[in-house]
């Protein structure tokens, strides 16, 4: 079944999780770089800024680029809790990578639950992108795809562990 040394986790899953999480971290770091560069230099043009309606820097520097545009209603706009969404992405993908090392049912459940949260956030931000900002952000869309595929990997992990547990009983 392609199981490696990962405690019963198929090799494909470990490779897929590693690829998706590293890619997600790279996307998040790039998004943070673009946001900080644009804030310090308004003339900065990111590689992902392809036109007026295809601009990731426009999205990252909008109010929805920090705390999903919601945290600023709870705390001041410059409060430390109002972090760029990219920081939250880095934390999420690091968590996914770390929890993926464990084959416990509890870790599998946390992987799935955190993926549901990421998908909810992705749907929310995609609707903001489409209907409010009327922009196409290639980095954002790439992140949404990574989140969706990671959810599928996590669901497969959880169901695989359930089947293995039934066989062991």
Backbone bond lengths (Angstrom), bond angles and torsions (degrees), N, CA, C in turn:
res aa  C-N    CA-C-N  psi(-1)  N-CA   C-N-CA  omega(-1)  CA-C   N-CA-C  phi
1 X - - - 1.460 - - 1.516 111.20 -
2 X 1.319 117.36 7.08 1.454 120.39 177.73 1.509 113.50 77.14
3 X 1.305 116.21 30.26 1.463 118.54 179.09 1.513 109.65 -81.93
4 X 1.319 114.53 136.82 1.455 119.70 179.25 1.507 110.51 -102.32
5 X 1.294 116.29 -151.76 1.461 122.09 179.27 1.519 111.91 -86.07
6 X 1.335 117.43 7.47 1.455 121.18 -173.97 1.505 114.60 -82.29
7 X 1.333 118.71 32.65 1.460 121.03 175.19 1.513 112.55 68.73
8 X 1.332 117.67 39.62 1.451 120.39 178.48 1.519 114.03 91.56
9 X 1.310 118.57 1.08 1.458 121.47 177.28 1.525 108.19 -86.45
10 X 1.335 117.17 126.32 1.463 118.70 179.73 1.535 111.83 -57.85
11 X 1.311 115.34 145.73 1.466 121.09 -179.26 1.522 111.19 -57.90
12 X 1.344 117.31 -40.74 1.464 120.05 -178.89 1.525 110.88 -59.45
13 X 1.357 115.85 -37.87 1.466 118.50 -177.89 1.527 111.48 -68.15
14 X 1.334 115.46 -44.13 1.467 118.32 179.32 1.525 110.52 -61.09
15 X 1.332 116.52 -42.81 1.467 120.30 179.75 1.524 111.29 -66.70
16 X 1.332 116.77 -43.28 1.465 120.73 179.69 1.527 110.80 -62.84
17 X 1.353 116.24 -46.17 1.469 120.06 179.91 1.526 110.75 -61.63
18 X 1.315 116.09 -44.69 1.465 120.23 -179.85 1.533 110.28 -61.39
19 X 1.329 116.54 -47.87 1.463 120.20 179.60 1.522 111.25 -60.25
20 X 1.347 116.61 -50.43 1.461 120.61 -177.38 1.525 112.30 -61.86
21 X 1.328 116.78 -43.65 1.464 120.21 -178.32 1.523 111.75 -69.22
22 X 1.324 117.12 -42.39 1.469 119.64 177.99 1.526 109.71 -64.60
23 X 1.333 117.28 -43.24 1.463 120.93 177.88 1.529 110.15 -61.87
24 X 1.342 117.27 -42.88 1.461 121.41 177.52 1.520 112.10 -62.14
25 X 1.328 116.78 -41.40 1.473 120.37 177.54 1.525 109.94 -64.14
26 X 1.325 117.05 -43.63 1.472 120.20 178.81 1.526 111.49 -62.23
27 X 1.324 117.29 -43.38 1.470 120.54 175.99 1.529 110.87 -60.04
28 X 1.322 116.52 -43.03 1.465 121.38 -178.90 1.526 111.59 -67.08
29 X 1.317 116.59 -41.88 1.478 120.07 177.70 1.527 110.02 -64.13
30 X 1.333 116.59 -41.43 1.469 119.68 177.85 1.528 110.34 -63.17
31 X 1.334 117.03 -43.63 1.463 120.79 178.44 1.531 110.65 -59.56
32 X 1.318 116.93 -42.65 1.465 120.82 177.99 1.527 110.58 -63.59
33 X 1.321 116.48 -43.01 1.468 121.26 177.45 1.534 110.90 -58.53
34 X 1.320 116.68 -46.04 1.466 120.76 -179.30 1.524 110.03 -63.27
35 X 1.321 116.51 -46.00 1.466 119.60 -179.12 1.520 111.66 -61.04
36 X 1.327 116.92 -48.95 1.466 120.09 -179.16 1.522 111.91 -65.38
37 X 1.328 116.88 -38.40 1.471 120.85 178.82 1.521 110.90 -65.46
38 X 1.325 116.95 -42.74 1.468 121.21 -179.89 1.523 111.19 -67.49
39 X 1.341 116.52 -36.53 1.463 119.49 178.74 1.522 111.56 -67.88
40 X 1.331 117.16 -37.17 1.469 119.53 -178.80 1.527 112.26 -84.32
41 X 1.325 117.94 -21.73 1.462 121.99 179.71 1.528 108.71 -141.89
42 X 1.333 117.73 98.07 1.467 120.50 -178.36 1.535 114.05 -58.32
43 X 1.330 117.45 -20.09 1.468 121.13 178.96 1.527 112.71 -85.82
44 X 1.326 117.43 -3.86 1.465 121.05 -179.18 1.522 109.91 -60.54
45 X 1.322 115.74 134.89 1.472 121.20 176.67 1.521 108.69 -121.24
46 X 1.317 115.02 116.15 1.460 121.50 -178.77 1.529 110.29 -78.65
47 X 1.334 115.46 156.23 1.466 120.70 176.93 1.533 111.13 -60.41
48 X 1.322 116.87 -27.89 1.463 120.60 -177.66 1.529 112.40 -87.60
49 X 1.322 117.73 2.51 1.464 121.47 175.21 1.525 108.12 -91.32
50 X 1.332 115.19 95.33 1.467 120.11 -174.90 1.523 113.21 -98.01
51 X 1.314 116.96 -13.63 1.457 120.92 -179.79 1.514 110.56 179.60
52 X 1.323 115.48 -177.10 1.462 121.03 -177.38 1.537 112.07 -61.03
53 X 1.320 117.03 -39.38 1.465 119.26 -178.38 1.532 112.70 -106.29
54 X 1.330 116.50 10.40 1.471 122.37 174.17 1.524 106.12 -129.85
55 X 1.328 114.78 80.28 1.462 119.95 -172.83 1.522 111.09 -142.09
56 X 1.327 115.59 110.88 1.462 118.42 178.36 1.534 111.08 -73.97
57 X 1.325 118.19 -34.07 1.474 118.86 -178.65 1.526 110.92 -66.13
58 X 1.324 116.91 -31.99 1.467 120.51 175.82 1.533 109.63 -62.29
59 X 1.322 116.17 -39.95 1.459 121.59 -179.15 1.528 110.88 -72.24
60 X 1.335 116.18 -48.18 1.462 120.16 -175.79 1.526 112.70 -64.29
61 X 1.330 117.56 -29.90 1.462 120.49 -178.84 1.525 112.48 -95.11
62 X 1.329 116.75 2.46 1.464 119.24 175.95 1.533 108.90 -76.12
63 X 1.308 116.28 170.62 1.472 118.99 179.92 1.522 111.36 -64.21
64 X 1.328 118.09 -23.53 1.463 121.70 179.93 1.526 111.98 -81.12
65 X 1.318 117.46 -5.73 1.461 121.93 178.66 1.523 113.21 -79.91
66 X 1.307 116.69 -8.33 1.474 122.03 178.70 1.518 108.93 -127.70
67 X 1.312 115.05 128.19 1.471 119.53 176.88 1.514 112.84 54.15
68 X 1.323 117.02 30.99 1.470 123.60 -179.62 1.524 112.30 57.70
69 X 1.340 117.11 17.52 1.452 120.77 -178.81 1.514 113.14 76.10
70 X 1.339 116.67 5.64 1.469 121.32 -175.48 1.516 113.33 -109.29
71 X 1.327 115.98 -34.57 1.467 120.16 -174.96 1.525 111.53 -61.30
72 X 1.330 117.09 -32.02 1.465 120.26 -178.22 1.531 112.67 -65.09
73 X 1.339 117.45 -14.85 1.462 120.22 175.00 1.525 111.58 -80.94
74 X 1.348 116.06 -16.17 1.457 120.98 -178.77 1.519 112.73 -101.16
75 X 1.335 115.49 -33.39 1.471 121.33 -179.17 1.531 108.01 -135.29
76 X 1.310 116.28 170.91 1.465 120.35 179.23 1.533 110.04 -61.74
77 X 1.324 115.94 152.15 1.466 121.34 -178.06 1.526 112.49 -57.51
78 X 1.351 116.82 -32.53 1.463 120.30 -179.15 1.534 113.01 -97.53
79 X 1.332 117.26 12.58 1.457 122.22 178.89 1.528 109.91 -68.05
80 X 1.341 117.28 148.02 1.469 121.07 -177.52 1.531 113.05 -63.08
81 X 1.320 118.44 -21.85 1.468 121.05 177.86 1.534 112.42 -74.92
82 X 1.332 116.23 -19.16 1.466 120.67 -179.73 1.529 109.45 -88.80
83 X 1.310 115.61 71.50 1.468 122.73 -175.92 1.530 111.30 -87.09
84 X 1.331 116.13 155.57 1.466 118.63 173.48 1.529 110.27 -58.90
85 X 1.326 116.52 145.46 1.464 121.04 178.29 1.526 110.85 -57.92
86 X 1.325 116.58 -29.23 1.463 120.15 180.00 1.529 111.81 -63.95
87 X 1.313 117.49 -33.99 1.481 120.63 175.98 1.532 108.75 -64.69
88 X 1.319 115.78 -42.76 1.472 119.55 177.64 1.529 110.07 -62.58
89 X 1.326 117.08 -36.80 1.463 120.96 177.05 1.514 111.90 -63.70
90 X 1.310 116.73 -43.92 1.471 120.90 178.50 1.520 109.98 -60.25
91 X 1.323 116.99 -43.10 1.462 121.72 178.84 1.533 109.68 -64.34
92 X 1.325 117.18 -45.78 1.471 121.59 -179.16 1.523 111.36 -59.77
93 X 1.328 117.71 -49.95 1.470 119.80 -176.58 1.527 111.70 -68.86
94 X 1.317 117.30 -32.71 1.466 120.56 175.44 1.526 110.05 -66.77
95 X 1.324 116.49 -41.07 1.466 121.64 176.47 1.527 110.56 -62.19
96 X 1.327 117.12 -44.90 1.463 121.15 178.97 1.530 110.87 -61.04
97 X 1.299 116.04 -42.38 1.464 120.91 -179.97 1.528 110.26 -64.99
98 X 1.324 116.43 -45.19 1.469 121.45 -178.43 1.526 112.05 -67.29
99 X 1.332 116.76 -48.09 1.471 120.03 179.66 1.522 111.37 -65.43
100 X 1.315 116.70 -27.98 1.451 120.87 179.06 1.515 113.17 -65.65
101 X 1.324 117.20 -16.97 1.464 121.13 177.91 1.522 112.17 -73.69
102 X 1.327 116.26 -22.05 1.461 121.20 -179.26 1.529 109.78 -94.38
103 X 1.319 116.51 141.53 1.465 120.37 176.72 1.524 111.93 -105.25
104 X 1.310 116.43 17.61 1.462 119.50 -179.52 1.532 110.31 -75.88
105 X 1.330 116.32 150.56 1.468 120.41 176.56 1.531 111.91 -60.23
106 X 1.318 116.70 -34.03 1.470 120.08 179.26 1.530 110.40 -65.36
107 X 1.327 117.33 -43.47 1.471 120.61 177.66 1.522 110.18 -63.26
108 X 1.341 116.14 -40.88 1.468 119.75 178.99 1.525 110.53 -61.92
109 X 1.317 116.75 -39.95 1.465 120.06 178.71 1.537 110.78 -66.62
110 X 1.322 116.99 -41.37 1.466 120.12 177.84 1.534 111.27 -64.91
111 X 1.320 116.69 -36.82 1.469 120.25 176.63 1.526 110.10 -61.08
112 X 1.324 116.08 -46.27 1.467 119.92 -179.15 1.527 110.73 -67.08
113 X 1.324 117.41 -45.65 1.468 120.12 -179.07 1.529 111.61 -61.67
114 X 1.325 117.35 -44.09 1.466 119.26 179.30 1.527 110.53 -67.88
115 X 1.330 117.39 -30.20 1.462 119.75 175.59 1.527 111.62 -68.27
116 X 1.340 116.27 -39.02 1.465 118.48 175.95 1.524 110.95 -60.70
117 X 1.331 116.57 -40.96 1.470 120.41 177.97 1.523 109.89 -62.93
118 X 1.345 116.58 -42.99 1.471 119.43 -179.87 1.528 111.21 -65.20
119 X 1.331 117.45 -37.37 1.465 119.85 177.42 1.524 111.81 -67.79
120 X 1.319 116.64 -39.26 1.466 119.72 176.35 1.530 109.76 -61.67
121 X 1.330 116.10 -44.40 1.463 120.16 177.10 1.522 112.05 -63.28
122 X 1.326 116.00 -39.30 1.466 120.08 178.54 1.525 111.29 -64.01
123 X 1.334 116.75 -43.74 1.473 120.07 178.34 1.525 111.04 -63.46
124 X 1.315 116.34 -43.04 1.463 121.02 177.76 1.524 110.56 -60.32
125 X 1.324 116.87 -50.81 1.463 119.96 -177.90 1.528 111.75 -67.99
126 X 1.322 117.59 -34.19 1.473 120.13 177.10 1.527 110.55 -64.38
127 X 1.331 116.93 -38.22 1.470 119.26 178.12 1.528 110.59 -68.44
128 X 1.318 117.75 -37.76 1.471 121.25 174.94 1.532 109.38 -62.22
129 X 1.315 115.62 -45.42 1.464 121.79 -179.98 1.529 110.71 -57.48
130 X 1.307 115.90 -48.02 1.451 121.53 -174.18 1.528 113.36 -76.99
131 X 1.335 116.44 -48.26 1.457 119.78 -170.21 1.527 115.11 -96.79
132 X 1.319 118.23 -25.45 1.462 120.47 -177.85 1.529 110.38 -101.19
133 X 1.323 115.76 -56.65 1.464 119.50 -178.06 1.529 112.39 -80.72
134 X 1.319 116.28 -20.33 1.466 122.49 -178.26 1.530 110.43 47.85
135 X 1.330 114.43 53.14 1.454 122.03 -174.89 1.525 108.65 -131.13
136 X 1.307 115.37 160.03 1.461 121.24 173.87 1.523 106.58 -118.82
137 X 1.316 115.72 112.79 1.464 121.71 -178.45 1.523 107.65 -110.63
138 X 1.327 116.22 108.83 1.460 120.87 -176.64 1.523 112.06 -65.34
139 X 1.319 117.44 -36.15 1.460 121.16 178.15 1.531 109.55 -66.61
140 X 1.323 116.33 -42.17 1.468 120.65 179.20 1.520 110.97 -62.53
141 X 1.314 116.89 -48.72 1.462 120.95 -179.01 1.526 110.49 -62.23
142 X 1.315 117.24 -39.04 1.469 120.84 176.67 1.526 110.54 -60.98
143 X 1.319 116.26 -39.92 1.461 121.19 178.47 1.529 110.60 -65.00
144 X 1.326 116.99 -41.25 1.462 120.39 179.24 1.531 110.21 -62.17
145 X 1.326 116.59 -41.06 1.469 120.40 179.24 1.529 110.30 -65.17
146 X 1.336 117.06 -43.37 1.468 120.78 177.89 1.526 109.50 -59.20
147 X 1.329 117.30 -43.56 1.465 120.97 -179.86 1.531 111.79 -62.85
148 X 1.328 116.93 -40.24 1.461 120.74 179.22 1.530 111.16 -66.13
149 X 1.313 117.51 -46.62 1.463 120.40 -179.18 1.525 110.33 -66.50
150 X 1.328 117.22 -38.05 1.463 120.91 177.14 1.527 110.50 -62.44
151 X 1.318 117.26 -37.50 1.466 120.95 176.37 1.524 109.84 -62.02
152 X 1.323 117.79 -43.38 1.462 121.02 179.35 1.526 111.00 -63.09
153 X 1.325 116.86 -40.43 1.472 121.05 177.18 1.524 109.81 -63.08
154 X 1.331 116.52 -41.85 1.468 120.55 -179.17 1.525 112.25 -67.65
155 X 1.325 117.18 -38.47 1.459 120.54 176.99 1.530 110.52 -65.61
156 X 1.314 116.12 -39.46 1.469 120.93 177.12 1.528 109.90 -63.09
157 X 1.334 117.13 -41.32 1.476 121.49 178.16 1.507 109.95 -60.22
158 X 1.335 115.77 -49.39 1.468 119.80 -176.61 1.519 111.09 -62.45
159 X 1.327 118.09 -44.36 1.463 119.95 -179.68 1.530 110.96 -69.52
160 X 1.328 118.00 -34.98 1.466 121.23 176.83 1.511 111.90 -63.98
161 X 1.319 117.02 -40.10 1.466 120.48 177.54 1.527 111.01 -67.29
162 X 1.325 116.53 -37.10 1.472 119.89 178.96 1.528 110.44 -64.62
163 X 1.325 116.78 -42.36 1.469 120.67 178.78 1.531 110.04 -64.72
164 X 1.334 117.01 -43.87 1.473 121.23 179.35 1.532 110.50 -61.89
165 X 1.320 117.58 -37.78 1.458 121.87 -179.91 1.527 110.20 -68.33
166 X 1.349 116.71 -39.28 1.474 120.43 178.17 1.513 110.82 -64.90
167 X 1.321 117.16 -40.32 1.469 121.27 179.23 1.524 111.19 -66.36
168 X 1.319 117.18 -32.18 1.460 121.35 -178.01 1.536 111.51 -75.40
169 X 1.309 116.81 -21.40 1.476 120.22 -176.93 1.486 112.98 -81.19
